[in-house]
Amino acid sequence: MTDPARQLLSAVARVSEALLRDVRILPRDRNWLRFPWYRGSKGGGAFVMGDRIYLHRSLLEDRRSHDLLDLLAHEVGHLAHAERFDPTTAVGRARFVLWAAGHYLRSALTHGRHAYQLARIEQEAERGRWVLRELIKTVGIPTLTQVMNGPERMRSFLADHAARISDLHQRYPGWPVAQR
C-alpha cells in the first residue's frame, strides 16, 4: 500500500495510519481456507483476518486500482475491529474471526437474509467506502488520481478537504439494504 493510499484510507475510514502500515494485502489463495469464497462481482471480494486482507487476485491488477481503493475503504474498517485481539498472532486472528462470526450469527437471528449487510461491524466498516465515494463525487476521480502520486500532494489534499471529510462522517446514513 502506498503512503498516499494509507493517508487517504486513514482519513475516510478513520483508521490509524499505524494499523494501515502493518496490514498485509494478499491474494485469497494465500490463506488455507481460500477466503473470500464469494465473487467480487456480488459486492464482496475481500476478507479481513487479523492484520491481513485477503482478496481476489484480479483486484491487484493495475487497471483495477480504483476498485481496489473502493473495496479497501470498507475493509480497513475491520482492522480496528481486529486490533483488540492482537491481529499479528495466529491465536489473535482466530479469536477475531470467531468474534466476527458471532456478530454475523447474532445479526442472522435479528435480520434474516440481510444479516451480513446489517451486522453492526459491516455498518461500521462501510462508512469508509461511503465517505470515499461521496468525496469522489465532490472532487472527481482525475483529481484523486493526481494526488495519489505523492505523499505531500495527498497531505495537502486531505488538509484542504478535512472539513468536508468530517462532515461526511457526520452524515453517514448507514449501509442501506437496497444497495445489494
C-alpha positions in Angstrom: 0.0 0.0 0.0 1.4 3.4 -1.0 1.9 6.2 1.5 -0.8 8.4 -0.2 -3.3 5.4 -0.2 -2.6 4.9 3.5 -3.2 8.6 4.2 -6.5 8.6 2.2 -7.8 5.4 3.7 -6.9 6.6 7.2 -9.0 9.8 6.7 -12.0 8.2 5.0 -12.2 5.1 7.3 -10.9 6.7 10.5 -8.3 4.0 10.9 -4.9 4.9 12.3 -2.1 5.0 9.7 -0.1 2.7 12.0 -2.7 -0.1 11.5 -2.6 0.6 7.8 1.2 0.5 7.7 1.2 -3.0 9.3 -1.6 -4.6 7.2 -0.7 -7.2 4.6 -2.8 -7.3 1.4 -2.6 -10.8 0.0 -4.4 -12.8 -2.8 -7.0 -15.2 -1.4 -5.0 -18.3 -2.4 -2.5 -17.4 0.3 -4.9 -18.5 3.1 -5.7 -22.1 3.7 -9.5 -21.6 3.6 -9.2 -19.6 0.3 -11.4 -16.8 1.7 -13.3 -15.0 0.4 -15.5 -17.6 -1.3 -18.0 -15.1 -2.7 -17.4 -13.3 -6.0 -16.2 -9.8 -6.2 -19.0 -9.1 -8.7 -21.5 -9.7 -6.0 -20.3 -6.8 -3.9 -17.6 -8.7 -2.0 -14.1 -9.7 -2.9 -12.1 -9.3 0.3 -11.9 -10.8 3.8 -10.0 -9.4 6.9 -8.2 -11.9 9.0 -6.5 -10.0 11.7 -3.7 -7.9 10.2 -4.3 -9.4 6.7 -6.7 -8.6 4.0 -7.2 -11.4 1.5 -8.8 -10.6 -1.8 -9.4 -11.8 -5.3 -6.1 -11.6 -7.3 -7.9 -9.7 -10.1 -8.2 -6.7 -7.8 -4.4 -6.4 -7.7 -4.2 -5.6 -11.4 -3.2 -2.0 -12.2 -6.4 -1.4 -14.2 -8.4 -2.2 -11.1 -6.7 0.3 -8.7 -9.9 2.4 -8.3 -11.9 -0.8 -7.5 -9.2 -1.9 -5.0 -9.2 1.5 -3.3 -13.0 1.4 -3.1 -13.0 -2.0 -1.5 -10.2 -1.2 0.8 -12.0 1.8 2.1 -14.5 -0.7 3.6 -12.2 -3.5 4.5 -9.7 -1.4 6.5 -12.6 -0.5 8.9 -12.4 -4.1 10.1 -8.8 -3.6 11.1 -9.9 -1.6 14.0 -12.2 -4.4 15.0 -9.4 -6.9 14.8 -6.9 -4.7 16.6 -8.3 -5.7 20.1 -7.4 -9.3 19.5 -3.7 -9.0 18.7 -4.1 -9.5 15.0 -0.4 -10.3 14.5 -0.7 -13.8 16.0 -2.5 -16.9 14.8 -4.4 -17.0 18.1 -5.4 -13.4 17.8 -6.5 -13.8 14.2 -8.6 -16.9 15.2 -10.2 -15.0 18.1 -11.1 -12.1 15.8 -12.7 -14.5 13.2 -14.7 -16.2 16.0 -15.8 -12.8 17.4 -16.9 -11.6 13.9 -18.7 -14.9 13.3 -20.6 -14.2 16.5 -21.7 -10.8 15.2 -22.9 -12.3 11.9 -24.8 -15.1 13.8 -26.5 -12.5 16.1 -27.3 -10.4 13.0 -28.7 -13.5 11.2 -31.1 -14.1 14.1 -32.2 -10.5 14.0 -32.1 -9.6 10.3 -32.6 -12.9 8.4 -31.4 -12.8 4.8 -29.9 -9.3 5.3 -27.7 -10.4 8.2 -24.4 -9.7 6.6 -25.1 -6.2 5.5 -27.0 -5.2 8.6 -24.4 -6.6 11.0 -23.0 -3.8 13.2 -19.4 -4.4 12.1 -20.3 -4.2 8.5 -22.3 -1.0 9.0 -19.2 0.5 10.8 -16.8 -0.6 8.1 -19.0 0.6 5.2 -18.6 4.2 6.5 -15.1 4.4 4.9 -16.4 3.4 1.5 -19.4 5.8 1.7 -17.1 8.7 2.7 -14.7 7.9 -0.1 -17.4 7.7 -2.7 -19.0 10.9 -1.6 -15.7 12.7 -1.6 -15.0 11.4 -5.2 -18.4 12.9 -6.2 -17.1 16.2 -5.0 -13.6 16.2 -6.3 -13.7 13.7 -9.2 -11.6 10.7 -10.0 -9.0 12.7 -12.0 -8.2 14.9 -9.0 -7.9 11.9 -6.7 -5.7 10.1 -9.1 -3.4 13.1 -9.3 -3.0 13.4 -5.6 -2.3 9.7 -5.3 1.1 10.4 -6.9 2.8 11.7 -3.8 2.6 11.9 -0.1 2.9 15.7 0.1 0.1 16.1 -2.5 -2.2 13.8 -0.5 -1.4 15.6 2.8 -2.3 18.9 1.2 -5.4 17.5 -0.4 -6.6 16.0 2.9 -5.9 19.3 4.7 -7.9 21.2 2.1 -10.8 18.7 2.4 -10.7 18.0 6.1 -13.9 19.8 6.9 -15.7 18.0 4.0 -14.5 14.6 5.2 -15.5 15.4 8.8 -19.0 16.5 7.5 -19.3 13.3 5.5 -18.5 11.2 8.6 -21.3 13.0 10.5 -23.8 12.5 7.7 -23.1 8.8 7.0 -26.6 7.3 6.6 -25.7 3.7 7.2 -25.5 0.9 4.6 -29.0 0.6 3.1 -30.1 -2.9 2.2 -31.3 -1.7 -1.2 -27.7 -1.3 -2.4 -27.1 -5.1 -2.5 
